[in-house]
Amino acid sequence: MKNIADKTILITGGTGSWGHELVTQLLAMKSGPKEIRIYSRNEHKQVEMRSRFTDPRIRFIIGDVRDKNILNFAMNKVNTVFHLAALKHVPVCEDNSWEAVLTNIVGTQNVIETAISNNVAVVVDVSTDKAVDPYNHYGVTKACGEKLIINANKLPARTKFICVRGGNVIGTNGSVIPLFKRQLLENNQVTITDPLMTRYLMSTNQAISLLFEAIENHTGGEIFVLNMPATTVDIIADTMISLFGNKTSKKTIIGTRPGEKRHEVLISKNEIAFTETTNSHFYTIFPAFKSVTIMKKLDLPEFSSQNTKQLSSQELSAILQKERWLFS
């Protein structure tokens, strides 16, 4: 890959689940990077990650995307940036609104400005389905971050900026599947907000594959969206009970949390006109300010967790069986 081979890579928020998988795949490449810089503010997570990855190409830098000076230092001679750093939990962002703004909006603008100052080739911003028609504060901040990233392509700079938009990634910190596993092992029950709520699901491996496809296919300004399936929270609960529970396992409905939608959207009705079905793996949303001929349009009013392929309990179980961490 031209943006990876023998290049210096910076990963903001690199100690999270996405960062671990991204580093794993980067190190496994035949023509891999010259250096990988892990930039995050959590000392303990860096120590843990350092013990897992001993490759001399990895360098750890303590820093916050809010701190433009340290970020600028970390960006020196970098070719490609994967911007993963964010406050991402919906209730946390609802209760700490300004903190979410500082990290998800101001932090993203800091990434843009320091990337341009250091002549970075490409910045890949990892976004979320919550940014589409946002209902909660987390979604609002990520939607704003997307706009900043895409509009940065209008600036007189050599740096290209793109977004990758995904749904729920199986196994990330705070996600529902490890939560249900813990609840079943500790109390033999799961707590459900809304049984009919639908959520996209993808593996971390799929998510990282989309990042690599994005940097190989970008021209600047695109939002790449994984063509991913979904299922209901009730099916997720039943599947987890079949794997970790028993006949006495219970499901307790606790009600929707503040800021939660019943269904998520990855491509809004306003974006459909600018969306191309690139291949079977992902869609490409082109920016409105670019004159692009859409070769193959997406024939949907919008792309939501309600109208995408719905996973059965058997299909979801087969996907989860491949996640080794779940059974460790």
N, C-alpha and C positions, 0 to 999 in steps of 0.2 A: 504494500500500500504506500503510495507516494507521500502521504501525510504522516506515516508511521515509521517506515524503514529508516533506521539510523538517525531519527529525529529526537528532539527533547520534548517530552510530553508533560504538561501540568494538569493535575486533577484536583480541582477544588472540592472540598468535602469528600476527599478520597478515602477516608477510613470507614465509610458506610458500606452497605451491602452491594450497591452498584460499584463502588470503588474496588472492593475486593474482587469481584468477578471481572471487572475491567482489567485490573492488574494481572490476574490469572491468565486471561486471554492474550494480553499484550506480551507477557513473558513467554507464552507458548508459541508465538509466531516465529517462523523460520527467519524472516527478515524483520526483526523486531526493532524497538526504539533504542536509541543510544542511552537515554536517561529518562526515568519516570519520577516526577516530583509529586509527592503527596502533600497537599496543602490543607490543613485543617486546624481547628482550635482545641481539639480534645487530646491532651497529652496521654491519657491512659489508653485511648484507642490506638494512638500511634505506637505506643509501646507493645500492645498486643499484636498489631499488624506487623511490626518489625520482627517479632519472634516467628511469625508465620512465613514472611517473605524475606529470605536472606540474600536475594540476588543483589550484587553490588551496583547494579544500574538504578536501584531505587534510592531516592533521597527524601527524607522527611523534613518538612518545614512547618513549624507551629505558626499559625496566623489565622486571622479572620478576614473574610471578604469585605467586612466593614472598614478594615484598616488598609487604606490605599497605599501607604508607604511600604508596608511589608509585602503586600500583594505585588507591587511594582518590582520589588527585589526578587520575588519568586518567579516573575514573568521574564526575567532577563534571559535572552537567547532561546526562548521557547518557540517551538514551531506550531504545536497544536494544543489547545486548551479544551478539556472536558469540564464544563461547569456544572458540578453536582451539588454544590453547597446550597442549603436552603433550610428554613424552618418549615416542616412539611405536615405536621400533625394538625388536623382541622381544629380540635378543641383548644390546643395550645395557642394557635394563631388567633382564635376567637378571643381568648382571655389575655393575650399579650400582643395586641394589635400593632402597636408602634414597633415592637421588637421585630415582628414579621416584616414590616415595611423596611426597616434598616437592613435586614439580611437579604430579603428576596427582591427588593427593588434597588435600594442604594447599593447593596453589595453587587448586584448584577451590573449596574452602571459603572462601578469601580472596575469590574472585570473588563468591560468594554473599553474604558479609557486607558487602562494599563496595557491591554492587548495591542491597541493602536500605537501607544507610545513605544512599545517594544517590537513593532513590526511582526507580530504573530501572524501566521498564514491563515489559520482558521480557528474559530471558537464555536464549539458545539454546546448549546444550552439544553439541559435536560428539563423538560417541562412535564405537564400532567394533564389528565382529562379534566381536573378541577378548574383549569384555566379557561375552559370553554363555557360560555354563558355562565360565568361564575356566580355562585350563590353564597359561598362562604368567604371569609376574609383571606384565607389561604389562597383560594382560587383567584381572588381579585389581585393579590400581590403577584402571583405567577403569571396572570394575564398581562399585567403591566410589564413584568420582566420579559415576556415574549415580545411585546411591542418594542421595548428598548433594543432587544437583540436584533429583530428584523429591521427596524428603522436605522440601525447603526450601519447598514449596508449603503445608506445614502451619503455617508460621510466620506470625505476625500482621503481614503486610507486604503492600503493594500489588504488589510485584514478582511476576511469573509466571515460572516456570522450566520449561523443556522440554528434551528431548534429541532429537537426530537421530542415528540409528544407521545406519552404512553399512559396506560392505565395501571391498575394495581400489579405490582411485581411480587410474586410468591416468595414469602420468606423475609421480606425487608423488615427492618425494625419497626415494631408497632402494628404490623399488618395482621389481618384477621386469622390467617391459618396458624401461625405459631401461637397466637392468643388462644384459639380454640383447643389446640393441643395441650397447652398448659392448663386450661380450665378443666379439661377432661381428666388429665392425669392427677390433678390436685383435688377436684370436687366432683368429678364425673357429671359435669353439666356444662352447657355452653349458653352464653347470653347473646340473644339475637335482637338487633334493633328493629328490623322490619323483614319478615320472611320473604316478601315479594320484591325487595330491593335487589336490583341487578348490579353486578360489578364485573368490569373487564378483569381478565386474569392472564398473566404471562410469566414465564420463567425468567430468572435473571439472565440466563444464557441467551434467550431470545432478545431481551432488552439490549444487551451489549452488542449483539449481532446487528441490531438496527443502528446503533451508533456508528459501527464500521461501514455499513452500507451508506449511511448519510454522508460521511466524509469522502467516500469514493464517488458519490453521484451529485454533489452540490455544485452550484454556481454562485451561491450567495443569496440569502433571503428566504430560503425554503423552510417550511415546517414539514418534517417527515413523521408520518403517523403509521404505527404498526397495525396491520389488518389482523386484529385479535378477537378471539371469542370472549364470551361472558357467561355468567350463570347467576342464579339467585343465591342470596345469603342462606336461604333454607337448604338448598342443595349442598352448599359448602358445609353447613352444619351436619347434615346427614352423612356426607362423605367422610368427614372427620370422625364422626361417631363410629362409622363402620371400620375405620382404621385404628382408632385409639380408645373407643368406648366399649359399651356392652349393652345388654338388653335393658338395663336399669338407668342408662344415661338419659339425662333430661335436657330439654331446650326451654329456656326462659326468655320470654319476650320483654325487653326493657324499654322499647320505644326509640324513635329516631333522636339522635344527638343534635344539638344546635349546629346549623350550617350544612347538614347532610341532605343530599338529593336522593330520591328513590332510584333514579336512573342517571348514569353518567353519559357525557357526550364527548367524542374525540374530534368530530368535525361538525361544526355548526351549520345551520341552514344558510347563513350568510357566506360561509367559506366554500360551500359545495361548488359554486361556479368557478372557483379558482383551483379546484382539486383535480388531479390526474391520477388514474389508477396505474401507477408505475409498473407494478408487477403483483404477483399473488401475495407478497410479503408486506408491502407497505404502500401507502398513498402519499402523494406529494402535494402540499398546499403551496402555491406560488403567491408571492406578495402582490397586492393590488397595484403597486407602483411599477411593476415590471410588465412589459408587453410580451406575453407568452401565449403561444397557441397550444391549447389543451388537446392532446392527441386522443386520449380516451377518458371521457368524463365518468365520474362516479354517479351511477343512476340510483341515488337515494335522496330523500328530502334532507336528511342529516345522518351521520354515522354515530349511533348510540349503543349503549349496552343493552338496549331493548330490541334493536333490530339487527344486531350482528348474530353470528352463529351462537346458539345456546348449547353449552356443555351439559351433558347428562351426568348423573352421579358416577356412572361407570367410566365415562371419558375423563372426568376430573380426577378420579381415583388413579387412572393410568398415568396421568400427568404427574400427580403427586408422588407416585411410586418411583419416579426418576429423580426426585429431589432427595439426595442422600442425607443431607443435613437433617431432614424431617424425622428420620428414623435413628439418628445417632443418640 
